[in-house]
């Protein structure tokens, strides 16, 4: 298990007003990432646009990187929530069929969620389609790469909701699947602003066939 869900904020907001302030700062962070990119974004501008004192910002976030870390975690929680909601609406013949569903939800978030083109679940780009910002490969957890954290959370979800087979094989295969999907989806969105539909389809096919070939059904 990772500890990505802990230590994101300097302190947890105890009151509704504080929670709303944190959410506003995360919202403005996401918008600024789209507008000016990570390097040009400043904590001062985030606080100004969120209409909070700069001192309030530093009560909750240590710096700009900490703010973006919290945004990445919020994105991951939203992604997992969307998958869980979809699974409640459909009946899958096999747990590996979750591949198409998960990729569809990622693509939908990539197209509609502010800031997602710059930071989705950890790794930060200088701007949409830009180079990776150094030092963000382990943004969610100092000890683990971002995709390890994502695979770990997906493992928990598939075991709990879909009865995926527990064991080191599942851990390894899900990590490879997440890495492969990440690479192909990045290519799809470099090729087209909304994601090249043929490459998205290839991503689904690749990951689905990989899991089906290496893991037992059920």
N, C-alpha and C positions, 0 to 999 in steps of 0.2 A: 504493500500500500504506500502511496505517496502522501506527502504532507502539504500538498499544494493548496488545500482548502484552508489551511491555517497560516497566520503570519502575513496575510495580504495587506491588512491595514495596521497602522501604528496602534490605533485603539478602535474598538467597535462602537459604532454609534448607538447610544442607549436610548435616545429619544427620537420621536418621529421627525422632528425638525432637523436633527443631525443626520438622520438617514437620508432625508430629502436633499440636504446639502451635498452629501457624498454622491448621490445619484446624479445631481446636477453637474458636479465636477467631472464625473465619468462621461456624462453626455457631451459636455463641452470639449473634453479631451478627444472623444471620438470625432467630433465635427472638425476640430482643428487639425487632426491627423489627415483628414481628407483635404482640407484647405491649404495647409502649409507644410505638411510632413512632420516627421518626428524631430528632426534636428532643429527646425525653426520654431517649434512649439515651445512655449515657456510656461512655467508654473504661474507666473504673474498674470499672463493672459487667460489661462484657464480659470483662475480665481476671479478675475475681473468679469469674465463672461458669465460665470456661474453666480455672480453677485454674492461672493463670500470674501471676508478679509483674508489676506495672504496668510495670516497667522492661523486661521482656521484650516487652511489647506494643509499646513505642516503639522497640525494636530493629528491628521488622519494619514497623510502620506509623507514619507521621508524625502522624496524628490520626484523628479519627472519619471524616472524609471519605475519607481514604486507605484505611481499613478497608472502607468501603462500596464504594469503587472496586474493590478486590480481590474483593469478593463479587459485584459486577456482572460482572466478567471471568470469575469461576468459573461464574456462571450462563450466560454466553454460550458458554464452552467446553463446558459440559454440554449445552446446546441443540444445538450443532453436532455433538457426539458422538452424541446421540440420533438426529439426522437421518442421519448417516453409517451408524449401525447399522441403521436402518430401510431405507436404500437398498440395503444388502447383502442384505436379505431379500425385496425386491420387484423386479419388472421394470416400469419405466415406459415407456409408449409414446412419450412426449415429455418433455423436461426440464422443461417448464412444469407437468407434473403434480406436481412436487415441492411446489407451493403447498399442496395439501391436506395432504400429509404434514407440512410444516413448521408449518402452523397447528395441526394436531392435536397435535404435540409441544409447541408453545408453550402450548396450552390445558391439556395434561396437567401441565406444569410449574407453570402458574399455579394449578392446583387442588391440587397436592401438595407443592410445594417451599417450605419455610419462608422467609419474608421476601420471596418473589417478588412478592407483592401490593404491596409498598412499593418495592422496587428490583428490576427484572428485568435489563435490559442497560444500565443507566446512569442514566437520569432517576430521581430519588428523589422519592417522594411523602411528604407529612407523615404519612400513614397510609394503609391500604387505601382506595382511592377518594378520597383527599384531594387537596389542592392540591400543585402541584409546588414542591419546595424550590428556592429561587433559587440559581443558580450550578451546577446539576447537569446542564445541557443538554449540556455537554462533559465529562462525568465520565470517560469512557474515554480520551479524547485531547484535550488542551488546545486543539488546532487544529481539531478536527472535531466536528460534532454526533454524538451517540450513534448515531443511525440511519444516518449515513454509515458509521460503523465496522461496524455490523451488516450493512449492505448489501455492504460490501467483503468481509467474511468469507464471506458467502453467495455472492458472485461467485466467490471462489476455489474454494469447494466445488463449485458447479455446473459450473464450467469443468473442474475436475480429474476429477470423478466422472461428470458427465453430458454433457460436451462442449458446453456452452452456447457461443454465438457470442461470441468475444472482441471487445471494442471499446468505445468511449465510449457507444454506444447501450445496451449491456448495463448499464454502470455507472449511467447515468441512469435507465433503466427499473427496475432493481432498487431504487434509492433511492426512487423514487416508490412502488413496490410496498410496500416496507417502511413508508414513512410512512403509506400508506393502510391497511395491515393494522394498524398500531399504533393508529391512530385508531379504527377500527371495533372492534377487540378491547377497547380501553379502554371504549368504549361498552357492549359486550356484558357486561363485568364490573361496570360501574356499574349496569346494568339488573338483574343477577342475580348473587348471590355465586359461583355456579359457572359463570357465563357464559351469557347467553341463547343457546340453541341456534339459534334462527332468525337472530340477528345473526351468529353464528359462521359459519353456512351462507352468509349474504350476503357476509361477508368473503371466503370462499373463492371465491365466484362472481365478485365484483368484481375481485379480484387476478388470477384465472385468465383472465378475459375481457380484462383490460387487457394482460397480457403476450402473450396470443395475438394480439391486434390489432396490437401494436407490434413484435413480434419474430418472426423467422423460426423455424419449427419445426425440430427436429433436435437 
